[in-house]
Amino acid sequence: MNLSLQTMTKEYAEESLQWTYEPPYDFYNVELSEEALAERLDGTYRSVLDDKGTLIGFFCTGESAKVPAGEKDGVYEETAVDMGLGLHPSLTGQGNGHLFGKKVLAQIQQENEGVPIRLSVATFNKRAIRLYENMGFVKQASFQTEACPFITMIKK
């Protein structure tokens, strides 16, 4: 599968905000609202398309990729580019994450040469943690949200 990256459009933002993940990953479901739509269109999000032009995922960098509870605990103090990503629910758990993650990571590294890249992930999401470890990320810090514990992982 050949993946391409594109600016987030209103159509793609609305589509991605309606994705529904099965438990326990339903934690990542986001309600389609004006606020959520505005965030997806604020310039920090990008769409990931397959070779047919179908939206298969998205990613964001900067403040949008941070978890507010982690901010309070100071886990984002070290200089790094924060990244967040989401893969279409029908593509998760099938080995698609590697190509998707590799494409996103390469783009972020190209745009931020020499700067460490950090992500935050819920500790129950073992599939994602395994993927990130395979991509060269290592655990850095942990923090607690109202919903569940999280860790940050960094790639230098």
BAPA-123046 format. One record per residue (C-alpha): residue in one letter; x, y, z; residue number from 1. Coordinates in nm, 3 decimals. Layout:
N
resn A east X north Y up Z resi NUM
...
This chain:
156
resn M east 0.000 north 0.000 up 0.000 resi 1
resn N east 0.132 north 0.341 up -0.099 resi 2
resn L east 0.044 north 0.613 up 0.152 resi 3
resn S east 0.032 north 0.987 up 0.096 resi 4
resn L east -0.002 north 1.278 up 0.335 resi 5
resn Q east -0.229 north 1.574 up 0.280 resi 6
resn T east -0.355 north 1.879 up 0.465 resi 7
resn M east -0.657 north 1.798 up 0.681 resi 8
resn T east -0.976 north 1.903 up 0.502 resi 9
resn K east -1.316 north 1.963 up 0.659 resi 10
resn E east -1.445 north 1.647 up 0.487 resi 11
resn Y east -1.163 north 1.431 up 0.626 resi 12
resn A east -1.189 north 1.591 up 0.970 resi 13
resn E east -1.563 north 1.516 up 0.988 resi 14
resn E east -1.507 north 1.162 up 0.864 resi 15
resn S east -1.231 north 1.088 up 1.118 resi 16
resn L east -1.437 north 1.233 up 1.403 resi 17
resn Q east -1.708 north 0.978 up 1.330 resi 18
resn W east -1.482 north 0.674 up 1.352 resi 19
resn T east -1.588 north 0.429 up 1.622 resi 20
resn Y east -1.341 north 0.199 up 1.792 resi 21
resn E east -1.445 north -0.119 up 1.974 resi 22
resn P east -1.380 north -0.152 up 2.351 resi 23
resn P east -1.136 north -0.100 up 2.509 resi 24
resn Y east -1.018 north 0.126 up 2.226 resi 25
resn D east -1.349 north 0.318 up 2.236 resi 26
resn F east -1.154 north 0.540 up 2.474 resi 27
resn Y east -1.025 north 0.704 up 2.152 resi 28
resn N east -1.371 north 0.781 up 2.013 resi 29
resn V east -1.424 north 1.156 up 1.976 resi 30
resn E east -1.761 north 1.320 up 1.942 resi 31
resn L east -1.813 north 1.528 up 1.629 resi 32
resn S east -1.848 north 1.882 up 1.765 resi 33
resn E east -1.758 north 2.232 up 1.650 resi 34
resn E east -1.469 north 2.234 up 1.898 resi 35
resn A east -1.330 north 1.898 up 1.781 resi 36
resn L east -1.370 north 2.001 up 1.417 resi 37
resn A east -1.191 north 2.333 up 1.479 resi 38
resn E east -0.900 north 2.148 up 1.639 resi 39
resn R east -0.869 north 1.906 up 1.345 resi 40
resn L east -0.862 north 2.206 up 1.110 resi 41
resn D east -0.619 north 2.424 up 1.309 resi 42
resn G east -0.320 north 2.332 up 1.089 resi 43
resn T east -0.163 north 2.078 up 1.326 resi 44
resn Y east -0.348 north 1.776 up 1.178 resi 45
resn R east -0.282 north 1.598 up 0.850 resi 46
resn S east -0.465 north 1.325 up 0.664 resi 47
resn V east -0.308 north 0.994 up 0.560 resi 48
resn L east -0.454 north 0.849 up 0.241 resi 49
resn D east -0.409 north 0.514 up 0.072 resi 50
resn D east -0.328 north 0.474 up -0.298 resi 51
resn K east -0.700 north 0.503 up -0.383 resi 52
resn G east -0.729 north 0.837 up -0.201 resi 53
resn T east -0.924 north 0.688 up 0.089 resi 54
resn L east -0.868 north 0.835 up 0.435 resi 55
resn I east -0.698 north 0.565 up 0.644 resi 56
resn G east -0.561 north 0.777 up 0.926 resi 57
resn F east -0.443 north 1.111 up 1.052 resi 58
resn F east -0.170 north 1.258 up 1.267 resi 59
resn C east -0.105 north 1.577 up 1.457 resi 60
resn T east 0.192 north 1.751 up 1.612 resi 61
resn G east 0.240 north 2.006 up 1.886 resi 62
resn E east -0.011 north 2.095 up 2.157 resi 63
resn S east -0.287 north 1.886 up 1.997 resi 64
resn A east -0.078 north 1.574 up 2.057 resi 65
resn K east -0.041 north 1.636 up 2.431 resi 66
resn V east -0.270 north 1.503 up 2.704 resi 67
resn P east -0.374 north 1.782 up 2.946 resi 68
resn A east -0.310 north 1.568 up 3.257 resi 69
resn G east 0.047 north 1.514 up 3.139 resi 70
resn E east 0.093 north 1.891 up 3.108 resi 71
resn K east -0.007 north 1.926 up 3.475 resi 72
resn D east 0.242 north 1.655 up 3.574 resi 73
resn G east 0.525 north 1.820 up 3.377 resi 74
resn V east 0.595 north 1.527 up 3.142 resi 75
resn Y east 0.627 north 1.759 up 2.841 resi 76
resn E east 0.900 north 1.990 up 2.977 resi 77
resn E east 1.186 north 1.840 up 2.774 resi 78
resn T east 1.211 north 1.984 up 2.422 resi 79
resn A east 1.056 north 1.747 up 2.168 resi 80
resn V east 0.801 north 1.739 up 1.888 resi 81
resn D east 0.486 north 1.581 up 2.022 resi 82
resn M east 0.295 north 1.358 up 1.781 resi 83
resn G east -0.041 north 1.192 up 1.793 resi 84
resn L east -0.190 north 0.953 up 1.540 resi 85
resn G east -0.507 north 0.768 up 1.463 resi 86
resn L east -0.563 north 0.476 up 1.226 resi 87
resn H east -0.906 north 0.392 up 1.085 resi 88
resn P east -1.075 north 0.140 up 1.320 resi 89
resn S east -1.116 north -0.122 up 1.046 resi 90
resn L east -0.738 north -0.125 up 0.993 resi 91
resn T east -0.623 north -0.163 up 1.354 resi 92
resn G east -0.487 north -0.487 up 1.499 resi 93
resn Q east -0.397 north -0.628 up 1.157 resi 94
resn G east -0.036 north -0.521 up 1.115 resi 95
resn N east -0.120 north -0.200 up 0.926 resi 96
resn G east 0.025 north 0.022 up 1.196 resi 97
resn H east 0.387 north -0.032 up 1.096 resi 98
resn L east 0.359 north 0.118 up 0.746 resi 99
resn F east 0.129 north 0.393 up 0.874 resi 100
resn G east 0.354 north 0.481 up 1.170 resi 101
resn K east 0.670 north 0.468 up 0.958 resi 102
resn K east 0.523 north 0.711 up 0.703 resi 103
resn V east 0.408 north 0.956 up 0.972 resi 104
resn L east 0.736 north 0.935 up 1.165 resi 105
resn A east 0.946 north 0.992 up 0.850 resi 106
resn Q east 0.747 north 1.306 up 0.769 resi 107
resn I east 0.778 north 1.448 up 1.121 resi 108
resn Q east 1.151 north 1.370 up 1.132 resi 109
resn Q east 1.203 north 1.537 up 0.793 resi 110
resn E east 1.028 north 1.853 up 0.915 resi 111
resn N east 1.205 north 1.856 up 1.254 resi 112
resn E east 1.554 north 1.728 up 1.186 resi 113
resn G east 1.752 north 1.648 up 1.499 resi 114
resn V east 1.464 north 1.713 up 1.740 resi 115
resn P east 1.341 north 1.420 up 1.955 resi 116
resn I east 0.986 north 1.301 up 1.886 resi 117
resn R east 0.754 north 1.218 up 2.173 resi 118
resn L east 0.411 north 1.059 up 2.195 resi 119
resn S east 0.164 north 0.979 up 2.471 resi 120
resn V east -0.021 north 0.649 up 2.486 resi 121
resn A east -0.267 north 0.488 up 2.726 resi 122
resn T east -0.094 north 0.200 up 2.905 resi 123
resn F east -0.372 north -0.048 up 2.819 resi 124
resn N east -0.296 north 0.002 up 2.447 resi 125
resn K east -0.037 north -0.275 up 2.429 resi 126
resn R east -0.067 north -0.300 up 2.049 resi 127
resn A east 0.033 north 0.065 up 2.005 resi 128
resn I east 0.312 north 0.044 up 2.263 resi 129
resn R east 0.459 north -0.259 up 2.085 resi 130
resn L east 0.440 north -0.072 up 1.752 resi 131
resn Y east 0.611 north 0.236 up 1.897 resi 132
resn E east 0.885 north 0.023 up 2.054 resi 133
resn N east 0.942 north -0.141 up 1.714 resi 134
resn M east 0.971 north 0.210 up 1.568 resi 135
resn G east 1.250 north 0.293 up 1.816 resi 136
resn F east 1.055 north 0.477 up 2.087 resi 137
resn V east 1.142 north 0.417 up 2.452 resi 138
resn K east 0.933 north 0.480 up 2.761 resi 139
resn Q east 1.008 north 0.812 up 2.924 resi 140
resn A east 0.748 north 0.912 up 3.185 resi 141
resn S east 0.408 north 0.816 up 3.319 resi 142
resn F east 0.104 north 1.007 up 3.437 resi 143
resn Q east -0.257 north 0.947 up 3.529 resi 144
resn T east -0.572 north 1.086 up 3.367 resi 145
resn E east -0.923 north 1.055 up 3.508 resi 146
resn A east -0.979 north 0.768 up 3.264 resi 147
resn C east -0.654 north 0.568 up 3.279 resi 148
resn P east -0.275 north 0.574 up 3.316 resi 149
resn F east -0.057 north 0.699 up 3.028 resi 150
resn I east 0.308 north 0.687 up 2.937 resi 151
resn T east 0.516 north 0.912 up 2.718 resi 152
resn M east 0.760 north 0.755 up 2.478 resi 153
resn I east 1.045 north 0.931 up 2.300 resi 154
resn K east 1.260 north 0.869 up 1.994 resi 155
resn K east 1.585 north 1.063 up 1.987 resi 156
